[in-house]
Amino acid sequence: MKLLILLVFAAILASLGMALFQLVRGGDSRKMANALTARISLSVLLFLALFAAWGAGLIQPGGFG
């Protein structure tokens, strides 16, 4: 489960990086919008997966300290 979370988080960061690259390069705004849409979709998917895993008892909140 932790590996899946890390992979999705890495995909979110990669999508954000692609959008930044398109913004800096001055490229196609549709590509930037698609990258940001993918980032938002992955973020929502990760949130829902974490919530479902917590509800199923697969993960536990650790807290700080």
C-alpha positions in Angstrom: 0.0 0.0 0.0 2.8 2.4 0.9 4.5 1.7 -2.5 1.2 2.6 -4.3 0.9 5.8 -2.4 4.5 6.7 -3.2 4.0 5.9 -6.9 0.9 8.1 -7.2 2.6 10.9 -5.3 5.6 10.7 -7.7 3.2 10.8 -10.7 1.6 13.9 -9.2 5.0 15.6 -8.9 5.9 14.5 -12.4 2.7 16.0 -13.8 3.3 19.2 -11.9 6.8 19.3 -13.4 5.5 18.8 -16.9 3.1 21.7 -16.4 5.9 23.9 -15.1 8.1 23.0 -18.1 5.3 23.9 -20.5 4.7 27.2 -18.7 8.4 28.2 -18.7 9.0 27.1 -22.3 6.0 29.0 -23.5 4.6 25.9 -25.2 1.1 24.8 -25.9 -1.3 25.9 -23.2 -3.4 22.8 -23.9 -0.5 20.5 -22.8 -0.1 22.5 -19.6 -3.8 22.4 -18.9 -3.8 18.6 -19.5 -0.9 18.1 -17.1 -2.6 20.2 -14.4 -5.9 18.3 -15.0 -4.0 15.0 -14.6 -2.4 16.3 -11.4 -5.7 17.3 -9.9 -7.2 13.9 -10.9 -4.3 12.0 -9.3 -4.6 14.1 -6.2 -8.3 13.3 -5.8 -7.6 9.7 -6.5 -4.9 9.5 -3.9 -7.1 11.2 -1.3 -10.0 8.8 -2.0 -7.6 5.8 -1.9 -6.1 7.0 1.4 -9.5 7.5 2.9 -10.7 4.1 1.7 -7.6 2.4 3.0 -8.0 4.1 6.4 -11.7 3.0 6.5 -10.7 -0.6 5.7 -8.1 -0.6 8.4 -5.1 -1.0 6.0 -3.4 2.1 7.2 -3.4 3.9 10.6 -2.8 7.6 11.2 0.6 8.0 12.8 0.5 11.5 14.2 3.5 13.5 15.2 5.7 12.3 18.0 
